[in-house]
């Protein structure tokens, strides 16, 4: 008996839509003809509808392209601002460390009477400190030859024989730049 009950659902599943009239009618899709005849008014309405849809599509594509271009510009502008901010932060940090660098230079310039081991240690620390600053773009502004107002700040003038007017006589404070941007001008004494 159990076998007969199992076979009954199989028999129902094997019935084709042709044997079940109401299911076959519901599942039939009407056949679409290959050609359709329209009146002139119907044709104009369909054409106007197609033109309106095409215009909407073109407007949407143009808007999407503008939005994409605006976003690309925004992304590029933000990347440039971020890079500028990072470089400005680096310049400000190095500018705040310049007095420490000046003190190292003074200590080394006045180290004739100090213990040689101490002097060597200070030189190593100075070299390491300069290496880090140079790695971040610090370079010393040359202060030799003729005075250049773009690079140097004349704080003193002095008469000097054998030297042309406007030549740098001595450097009072070194000037530095970070990646071609001056963070401190060289303070110099200039010949009259």
Secondary structure, DSSP 8 states (H G I E B T S, - for coil): -HHHHHHHHHHHHH--TTTSHHHHHHH------S-----HHHHHHHHHHHHHHHHHHHHHHHHHHHHHHHHHHHHHHHHHHHHHHHHHHHHHHHHHHHHHHHHHHHHHHT-TTS-HHHHHHHHHHHHHHHHHHHHTTEEE----SB--TTTEEEEEEE--TTS-TTBEEEEEE--EEETTEEEE-EEEEEE-
